[in-house]
Amino acid sequence: MRKTFLGMCVVGSLAFAQVGLAQQTGKSELREHPRIAAAIRELHDAIEYMERAPHDFGGHKARAIADSRKAIEQLRLAMQYRASRDNKKGKK
């Protein structure tokens, strides 16, 4: 029982460390690409604005929100790719 508990603690600690490293790497990538970071913030602001707006922007509101969310996802994936490439090259 004790070995199982210790094993779970070790696995949990490793998973937590990996998440922390991924977040740190992602933040450093966004610092290296400030225009992409700004685009993500602006898209978030636009989504919030459109969601609160009382009108539907001529029927384009739902699609604009969905496409903006997809754009944010793609920008984040691009940064993850850059981070993985930089890490393989030994850049930190």
N, C-alpha and C positions, 0 to 999 in steps of 0.2 A: 504494500500500500504506500509506504513512504517513497519507494523508488518511483512509483507511478506519479505521485504528487511532484517529486523533484523533476521528473522528466517533463511533466506538463509545465512547470515553472520555466524550465530552460527553453522549451519550444515557444511558450508565450513571450518570453523575453526576446528571443530572436525575431519573432514576428513583429513585435513592437519596435525593435531597432530598425528593421527593414522599412517599416512605414515611416519612421522618423527620418531615415536617410533619403527616402523617396521624396518626402516633403521638402527637406532641405535642398536637395538637388533641383527640384522643381522651382523653388524660390530663387535659387541662384541663376537658373536659366531665364526666369522672368526678369531678373536684374540685368542680365546680359542682353536682353531684348526688350527694352523699355517700351518700344512702340507696340509690340504685341501685348504686353501687360496692359498698356493704356487701352488698346482695342477691346480687350476682355472686359475691363471696367466699364467702358462706354457701352458695350453691348448689354451688360447687366443693367446699367442705368436705363437704356432704351426699353428693355423688356419690362422693367418696373413701371416706367412711364406708360407704356402701351397697356399694361394690365390694369392700371388705375384709370385710364382714359374712358370717358363715358361714351365715346363713339367708336365705330369699328373701322375707321380709316378706309371707307369705301369698300368694305368687305375683305380687306387685306390684313387685318389685325392678327387673326389667329395664325395665318401662314407666316407673317413677319416675326411673330414671337417664336414659333417653332423653328424657323430658319435661323434666327439669331441664336437660339440655344444650340443648334447644330454647328453654327460657326464657332461658338465658344468651345464646344467639344473638339472640333478640328484644330483650333489653335492650341488647346491643351495637349492634344495628341502630338502636334508638331513639336511642342516644347519637350514632351517626354521622349520623343525620338532623338532630339538634339542632345538631351541629357544622357541617353543611353549610348549614343555615338561618342560623346565627349568622355564618358566613363570608360569606354573600351580603349580609348586612346591614352588614358591615364591623366586626363585633364580634370582638375578639381576646382 
